[in-house]
Amino acid sequence: MIVVTGASGKIGGAIANHLKADWTPGHNTMPVESALAVSKVFSSYWNISVLICAHGIYGEAARIEDSDPWLWRHALEVNLLGTYNVCRFAIPKMVKGGLIINIAGGGGMLDPVPFISSYGCSKAGIVSLTKTLAAEHPQLRVNCIFPGMQDGEIHDRLLAAGEKGNPSYASIKKMRDTGEGAVPVEKTLACIDYLLANQITGTVQFARKF
């Protein structure tokens, strides 16, 4: 069984179609930030061979001192706690040699992410969670992918926030104007195919390289 969360989004939808996923739970049927909801849903499933956590929200676009604490926390709950919950309740239902892929990004552990700090912090946490899961479960393969920058609604908000204090402003504007710097979703799919075909675990993969 192949399970893909976040299939309503651009990346998750492309992954679900590419892999012909058997199950693509949406937020209405399985709010990932709720351990109770996730546990109830996974209680009905067995023999999961591939789990891909592609859900996520950007959260509020604001400087930290201007941010809403509830919205800041909510992004962590959906992105990081949600990934934990899904992995927590899926792992006991996975076959030996199964594959978990968590979609990271937003700079993650590598770069600052001004104006969407909750998103960046949550994605950095997903990298650490992925490596920990790989160490704890040698019977599985657990990896994460950085899909790279893809033009979307969040960039409207980041551009509207202005250039001051925003080191990514120029690159986002250039991507919007020329397409330069954007990473096609097909590269994420190629990266997934690579992970499916190889017995590696505990790695961080960059879609841009594929």
HUSULVEN-V556422 format. One record per pair of residues at least 4 apart in sequence whose C-alpha atoms are under 6 Angstrom apart, sorted by the first residue. I is the first residue (numbers start at 1). J is the second residue. D is the distance in whole Angstrom. If there is no record, write none. Layout:
BEGIN
i: <I,I>
j: <J,J>
d: <D,D>
END
This chain:
BEGIN
i: <1,1,1,2,2,2,2,3,3,3,3,4,4,5,5,5,5,5,6,6,6,7,7,7,8,9,12,16,16,26,27,30,30,32,33,33,33,33,35,35,39,46,47,47,47,48,48,48,49,49,49,50,50,50,51,52,52,52,53,54,56,58,59,61,61,62,62,62,63,72,75,75,76,76,77,78,79,80,80,84,86,87,96,97,97,98,99,99,100,101,101,101,102,103,103,104,104,104,105,105,106,107,108,108,108,109,113,113,114,117,126,131,133,134,134,141,142,142,143,143,143,144,145,145,145,146,147,147,148,149,149,150,150,155,163,174,175,175,175,187,187,188,191>
j: <22,48,49,21,22,49,50,21,23,24,51,24,52,24,25,53,54,55,12,54,55,12,13,24,13,13,54,20,21,30,31,37,38,82,77,78,81,82,39,85,89,93,93,94,95,93,94,95,94,95,98,98,99,100,100,100,101,102,102,103,79,119,75,115,116,66,67,115,115,118,79,118,80,122,81,82,122,122,126,88,90,91,139,139,140,140,141,142,142,142,143,144,144,144,145,123,145,146,123,146,120,111,120,123,124,124,117,120,166,121,130,202,137,142,202,201,201,202,201,202,203,204,204,205,206,206,188,207,183,182,183,182,183,159,169,178,179,180,181,207,210,207,207>
d: <6,5,5,5,5,6,5,6,5,6,5,5,5,6,6,5,5,5,5,5,4,4,4,6,6,6,5,6,5,6,5,6,6,4,5,5,6,4,6,6,6,5,6,5,5,6,4,6,6,6,5,6,5,6,5,6,5,6,5,5,5,5,5,5,5,6,5,4,5,5,6,6,5,5,5,5,6,5,6,6,6,6,6,6,5,5,5,6,5,6,5,5,5,6,5,5,6,5,6,5,5,5,5,5,4,5,6,6,6,6,6,5,6,5,5,5,5,6,6,5,5,5,6,5,6,5,6,5,6,5,6,5,6,6,6,6,4,5,6,5,5,5,6>
END
